[in-house]
Amino acid sequence: MRSYGSQSMVEPLRRVLVRRPDAAFAVEDPGQWHYVDRPNLDIARQEHDALVAVLRQAGAEVIYHDELLPVHADAIFVHDPCIVTDQGAVILRMGKALRQGEEAATARCLDKAGVPVLYALHGTAMAEGGDLLWLDHDTLAIGQGFRTNAEGLRQLREALQGLGVKVLPVPLPYFGGRDACLHLMSLISVVDHSLAVVYPPLLPVPFWQHLKDRGFQLVEVPDEEFATMGPNVLALAPRRCLMLRGNPVTKQRLEAAGCEVSTYKGDEISLKTEGGATCLTRPILRGE
């Protein structure tokens, strides 16, 4: 029986990696991390525990990444240091300098969970998981911005060539600049094989057209819900979604498109820190 493989954003979530907030998350200098405010650790842990309960209720085995990382506040966002393919993990190389060093710890955690390393980015390559979006089992869209560079794209293409995966580059806008966190998945989440929630004003036109050519139905996030991470939606299964509480219009539009939508309270773990449901989880195994 398979224990890893997640070349999909939407197949039923079976195994998932998370990291419970620890002392490093309650940063003394929020501005250094581009946080809105210092997280309250006790409340953050309560919010995270509630999110994990939703994952378990959906049928996922939850694996905790608990290696001590004392100066890595963003390590709670386990989505970013790797992706997990059918043949093992690709360990990425973080584009945010403060996050460099998380990669090796994530690789050790995955090894304990029985996930081998297929490839590790190296040299000048940079790529973060939030820029990597599976459009189908054999197509990976890669956002190129401040967190993922051309060498990262080249090495990812090299890492995935033996799996028959096609790589689709997606140039990202400048938007909030180098310090802000704008990933490709800040703009789009795929919630079924032909359904995505998107924020069109920042989507590159060729990528928007590519989605339409593929037959995607696009659920649009209103301007007022972009700042509260309306586009950041985790698929627990096709059209079964988890998103941050406080985005009622996006939630209603997803439900009108036939989705069952759960929400979580994320005042500390999300709204203060630029990371939503997808960021807080790293799928290890998806499938029937």
Stockholm file with secondary structure:
# STOCKHOLM 1.0

chainA/1-288         MRSYGSQSMVEPLRRVLVRRPDAAFAVEDPGQWHYVDRPNLDIARQEHDALVAVLRQAGAEVIYHDELLPVHADAIFVHDPCIVTDQGAVILRMGKALRQGEEAATARCLDKAGVPVLYALHGTAMAEGGDLLWLDHDTLAIGQGFRTNAEGLRQLREALQGLGVKVLPVPLPYFGGRDACLHLMSLISVVDHSLAVVYPPLLPVPFWQHLKDRGFQLVEVPDEEFATMGPNVLALAPRRCLMLRGNPVTKQRLEAAGCEVSTYKGDEISLKTEGGATCLTRPILRGE
#=GR chainA/1-288 SS CCCCBCCCSSSCEEEEEECCCCGGGSCSCHHHHTCSSCCCHHHHHHHHHHHHHHHHHTTCEEEECCCCCTTCGGGGCTTTTEEEETTEEEECBCSSGGGTTHHHHHHHHHHHTTCCEEEECCTTCCBCGGGEEEEETTEEEEEESSSSCHHHHHHHHHHHGGGTCEEEEEECCCTTCTTSCCCGGGTEEEEETTEEEECGGGSCHHHHHHHHHTTCEEEECCHHHHTTTTTCEEEEETTEEEEESSCHHHHHHHHHTTCEEEEECCIIIIITTTCCTTTTCEEEEECC
#=GC SS_cons         CCCCBCCCSSSCEEEEEECCCCGGGSCSCHHHHTCSSCCCHHHHHHHHHHHHHHHHHTTCEEEECCCCCTTCGGGGCTTTTEEEETTEEEECBCSSGGGTTHHHHHHHHHHHTTCCEEEECCTTCCBCGGGEEEEETTEEEEEESSSSCHHHHHHHHHHHGGGTCEEEEEECCCTTCTTSCCCGGGTEEEEETTEEEECGGGSCHHHHHHHHHTTCEEEECCHHHHTTTTTCEEEEETTEEEEESSCHHHHHHHHHTTCEEEEECCIIIIITTTCCTTTTCEEEEECC
//
